[in-house]
Amino acid sequence: MPSTAIHAQNLTRHFETVRAVDNLSLEVPSGIVFGFLGPNGAGKTTTIRLLLGLLEPTAGKAEVLGFDVLTQAGEIRLRSGALLEHSGLYERLSAEDNLEFYGRVWRMSLSERRARIKDLLAHLDLWDRRKELVGTWSRGMKQKLALARTLLHRPQLVFLDEPTAGLDPVAASAVREDLASLGEREGATIFLTTHNLSEAEKLCHQVGVIRQGRLVAMGPLDHLRAQSGGPRLEITGRGFSTEALEQIKSRPEVAILNLSNNHLTIHLADSVDAAPLVSQLVSAGVQVEEVRKETASLEEVFMTLMEENREAEG
C-alpha cells in the first residue's frame, strides 16, 4: 500500500448551479482513520463518489491508492470497500448467505470466504446468529453486518458515510467500538464521514472540515485545537476579588479571563503549568474548590471554524 492513500488536488464538481466540491485539496496517509466533517450539503458524499470514480470531476484530479480516479476507477474499487447510504444487504437471506454471496462476487475461494465470514462474524458477535434472516434483525445488527460486508474482501481503503446515523445510542456505541477495533486489526485506511463529533474525536487520527464544498481545515486533532485556542483552566471557588483577577489577567500566559458566578475560566496562550496561577489566586485570598485543565473539544473547534468562515464570507 502506498504511504498516501488519497491525494486530491483542486478537485471540483459542479451540478448545474451548485458547486458541490470546490477546489478540494487533501492528502490522507495510509493506515489511519480520517474523519471528514461538515454540515448537511457540505459536499462529503459527493467527495466520496469522486474518489471512488463514481462521478467524474469537473476540474482537478485525485489519486486513490496510487490510481487515477478518472482513468483507473476500476482498480480503486477493487481495492476499496464502501458503506454509503444503502447497506447492500438482502433481508430475505441469512447473515451468512449475505456474506457468502458477496464472497462469490469478489471471487474469493470457498475456503477463503468461509474462514473470512467466520472471522468477521465472530469478531462482531454475530456468529451465533448467522443463520437468521437479516430482515428480522435490529438496525444496529444490520449495520454491523454491513460493516462485515464492506470488509469481507480485505480492502486497503474503506469509505464509511455516516455509519452510525439513525442508530440508538447503545447500537451507535457498539458500532463505534467495532469500527475502532476492526480498523486497527485490519490495517486498512478508513475514510469516515459523520455528524457525530464526539464519534470523530474518539475514532479519528486526523480530520478534515468541509463547508460549502471547500476544505476549511485539516490535520491532527491536537493541531486543530491549537489553532482554535490554547488550553484553559476551569476553576470553581469563592472570593474572586477584582484585585485577584487583575493580577491573573496581567500574566503573559493568560489570553482571556471570564468569571461567571463562582466559576472562573482562564484561556491560556500556550500549554503552561497551572500551579503558579492557582497559587497566586490562593495567595490573593481566593478559596479554590476545584481546578480542571481542559483543551477545546472537537465540537468547539468545529463551531469556531464554521463561524470564522461565515464571517469571512459575509
C-alpha positions in Angstrom: 0.0 0.0 0.0 1.4 3.5 -0.9 2.2 5.8 2.1 -0.5 8.1 0.9 -4.0 6.5 0.5 -5.7 9.6 -1.0 -4.2 12.6 -2.8 -6.6 15.2 -4.3 -5.6 18.4 -5.9 -8.1 21.1 -6.7 -10.9 18.5 -7.0 -14.1 20.2 -8.2 -17.6 19.0 -9.1 -20.4 21.2 -10.4 -24.1 20.2 -10.6 -25.8 22.9 -12.8 -25.9 25.9 -10.4 -24.3 24.1 -7.4 -20.6 23.7 -6.8 -20.8 20.6 -4.6 -17.0 20.3 -4.3 -14.9 23.4 -4.8 -11.1 23.1 -5.4 -10.6 20.4 -2.7 -7.0 19.5 -2.0 -6.2 16.9 0.7 -3.8 14.2 1.5 -4.7 11.2 3.7 -1.9 9.0 4.9 -2.3 5.2 4.7 -3.4 3.2 7.8 -5.3 5.9 9.7 -8.9 6.7 10.5 -9.6 10.0 8.7 -12.7 12.0 9.7 -14.4 14.1 7.0 -16.7 16.5 8.8 -19.1 19.1 7.7 -22.8 20.2 7.8 -25.5 18.7 5.6 -24.9 19.6 1.9 -21.2 20.4 2.5 -20.1 18.0 -0.2 -19.0 15.0 1.9 -20.8 12.3 -0.1 -20.0 13.9 -3.4 -16.3 13.8 -2.4 -16.5 10.0 -1.7 -18.2 9.4 -5.1 -15.5 11.4 -6.8 -12.7 9.4 -5.0 -14.4 6.1 -5.9 -14.7 7.1 -9.6 -18.5 7.0 -9.5 -18.6 10.7 -10.5 -16.3 12.5 -12.9 -14.7 15.7 -11.6 -15.5 18.9 -13.4 -11.9 20.0 -12.7 -8.9 18.9 -10.7 -7.5 15.5 -10.1 -7.1 12.8 -7.5 -5.2 9.6 -6.9 -6.6 6.9 -4.6 -4.2 4.0 -3.6 -1.9 5.3 -6.4 -4.6 5.1 -9.1 -6.1 7.9 -11.0 -9.8 8.4 -10.3 -10.6 9.3 -13.9 -8.8 6.6 -15.8 -8.3 3.8 -13.2 -11.5 3.8 -11.2 -12.0 0.1 -11.5 -8.6 -0.6 -9.8 -9.7 1.8 -7.0 -13.0 0.0 -6.4 -11.3 -3.4 -6.5 -9.2 -2.4 -3.6 -11.8 -0.4 -1.6 -14.8 -1.1 0.5 -17.7 1.3 0.7 -20.7 1.6 3.1 -22.7 4.6 1.7 -26.4 5.4 2.1 -27.5 1.8 1.4 -26.3 -1.2 3.4 -26.2 -3.6 0.4 -27.8 -6.3 2.4 -30.5 -8.8 1.2 -33.1 -9.0 4.0 -34.6 -12.3 2.8 -31.2 -14.0 3.1 -29.4 -15.0 6.3 -26.4 -13.1 7.5 -24.1 -16.0 6.4 -25.7 -16.2 3.0 -25.4 -12.5 2.5 -21.6 -12.7 3.1 -21.4 -15.9 1.0 -23.0 -14.1 -1.9 -20.6 -11.1 -1.6 -17.6 -13.5 -1.2 -18.6 -15.0 -4.6 -18.9 -11.6 -6.1 -15.3 -10.9 -5.0 -14.3 -14.3 -6.4 -12.9 -15.5 -3.1 -12.2 -19.2 -2.9 -14.6 -21.4 -0.9 -12.1 -21.9 1.9 -11.1 -18.3 2.0 -14.6 -16.9 2.1 -15.8 -19.3 4.8 -12.8 -18.6 7.0 -13.2 -14.8 6.5 -17.0 -15.0 7.2 -16.5 -16.8 10.4 -13.7 -14.5 11.5 -15.7 -11.3 10.9 -19.0 -12.5 12.3 -17.3 -13.9 15.4 -15.4 -10.6 15.9 -18.7 -8.7 15.6 -20.6 -11.0 17.9 -22.9 -12.2 15.1 -21.6 -15.7 14.6 -24.2 -17.5 16.7 -27.0 -15.7 14.7 -25.5 -16.3 11.3 -28.4 -18.5 10.2 -31.1 -15.9 11.0 -32.8 -13.8 8.3 -31.4 -10.3 8.2 -34.9 -8.8 7.9 -35.6 -9.9 11.5 -32.6 -8.1 12.9 -32.4 -4.7 14.6 -30.9 -1.8 12.8 -27.7 -1.9 14.8 -27.1 -5.6 14.0 -27.8 -4.9 10.3 -25.2 -2.1 10.4 -22.6 -4.5 11.9 -23.3 -7.0 9.2 -23.0 -4.2 6.6 -19.5 -3.4 8.1 -18.6 -7.1 7.7 -19.8 -7.0 4.1 -17.7 -3.9 3.5 -14.5 -5.5 4.9 -15.1 -9.0 3.5 -12.5 -8.8 0.7 -9.8 -7.2 2.9 -9.9 -3.8 1.2 -6.9 -1.4 1.6 -9.3 1.6 1.9 -12.8 1.7 3.4 -15.3 4.6 2.9 -17.9 4.9 5.6 -20.6 7.5 5.1 -22.4 8.2 8.4 -22.2 4.6 9.6 -24.0 5.3 12.9 -26.7 7.6 11.6 -30.1 6.7 12.8 -28.9 4.2 15.4 -29.9 4.4 19.1 -27.0 5.4 21.5 -26.3 1.8 22.6 -26.2 0.5 19.0 -24.1 3.5 17.8 -21.6 2.9 20.7 -21.3 -0.7 19.7 -20.7 0.1 16.1 -18.1 2.7 17.1 -16.2 0.1 19.2 -16.3 -2.4 16.3 -15.0 0.3 13.9 -12.1 1.2 16.2 -11.1 -2.5 16.8 -11.6 -3.5 13.1 -9.7 -0.5 11.8 -6.7 -1.4 14.0 -7.0 -5.1 13.3 -7.5 -4.9 9.5 -4.8 -2.3 9.0 -6.9 -0.5 6.4 -7.3 3.2 5.9 -10.8 4.4 6.9 -12.3 7.5 5.4 -15.2 8.3 7.7 -17.9 11.0 7.3 -20.0 11.7 10.4 -22.2 14.4 12.1 -21.3 12.9 15.5 -18.3 15.0 16.6 -17.7 13.0 19.7 -17.6 9.9 17.5 -14.9 11.5 15.3 -13.0 12.6 18.4 -12.8 9.0 19.6 -12.1 7.3 16.3 -10.1 9.7 14.1 -6.3 10.3 13.9 -6.8 13.2 11.5 -9.9 15.2 10.4 -10.8 17.5 7.5 -13.6 20.0 7.8 -15.6 21.0 4.7 -18.1 23.8 4.3 -20.0 24.5 1.0 -17.6 22.3 -0.9 -14.4 24.0 0.4 -11.9 22.5 2.8 -11.6 24.9 5.7 -9.2 23.0 7.9 -7.3 19.7 8.0 -4.9 18.0 10.3 -4.5 16.0 13.6 -7.0 16.9 16.3 -4.3 18.5 18.5 -3.2 20.8 15.7 -6.8 21.9 15.1 -7.4 22.5 18.8 -4.2 24.6 18.9 -5.5 26.7 16.0 -8.8 27.3 17.8 -7.2 28.5 21.0 -4.9 27.1 23.7 -5.8 25.1 26.8 -7.9 26.6 29.5 -8.3 26.3 33.3 -11.7 25.8 34.8 -11.6 27.0 38.4 -14.5 26.8 40.9 -14.3 28.7 44.1 -15.2 31.8 46.1 -13.7 35.2 46.8 -12.7 36.1 43.2 -11.8 39.7 44.1 -11.2 42.4 41.5 -7.6 42.6 42.7 -7.0 38.8 42.3 -8.5 38.8 38.8 -6.4 41.8 37.7 -3.2 40.0 39.0 -4.0 36.9 37.0 -5.1 38.9 33.9 -1.7 40.7 33.8 0.3 37.5 33.5 1.7 36.9 30.0 0.5 33.3 29.7 -3.2 34.4 30.2 -5.0 35.2 27.0 -8.7 35.6 28.1 -10.3 35.5 31.6 -14.0 35.1 32.2 -15.8 35.0 35.6 -19.4 33.7 35.9 -20.8 33.4 39.4 -18.3 31.2 41.2 -16.7 29.8 38.1 -13.5 31.3 36.6 -12.3 30.3 33.1 -8.8 31.2 32.1 -7.8 30.8 28.5 -4.1 30.2 28.3 -1.8 31.4 25.5 0.1 28.1 25.5 0.3 24.8 27.3 1.8 26.0 30.6 2.0 24.8 34.2 -1.2 25.7 36.0 0.2 25.6 39.5 1.6 29.1 39.7 -1.8 30.6 38.6 -3.6 28.6 41.2 -1.1 29.6 43.9 -1.4 33.2 43.0 -5.2 33.1 43.3 -4.9 31.4 46.7 -2.4 34.0 47.9 -4.8 36.7 46.8 -7.5 35.2 49.1 -9.5 33.0 46.7 -10.9 29.8 48.1 -10.3 27.3 45.3 -12.5 24.3 45.4 -11.9 22.6 42.1 -9.4 23.0 39.2 -9.6 21.4 35.8 -7.3 21.9 32.8 -9.0 21.3 29.5 -8.5 21.6 25.8 -11.1 22.6 23.2 -13.4 19.7 22.2 -13.8 18.9 18.5 -17.3 20.3 18.7 -15.9 23.7 19.9 -13.2 23.6 17.2 -15.8 22.7 14.5 -18.2 25.5 15.6 -15.3 28.0 15.7 -14.3 27.1 12.1 -17.9 27.4 10.9 -18.3 30.8 12.5 -15.0 32.1 11.1 -15.9 31.0 7.6 -19.3 32.6 7.8 -17.7 35.9 8.9 -15.1 35.7 6.1 -17.9 35.1 3.5 -20.0 37.9 5.0 
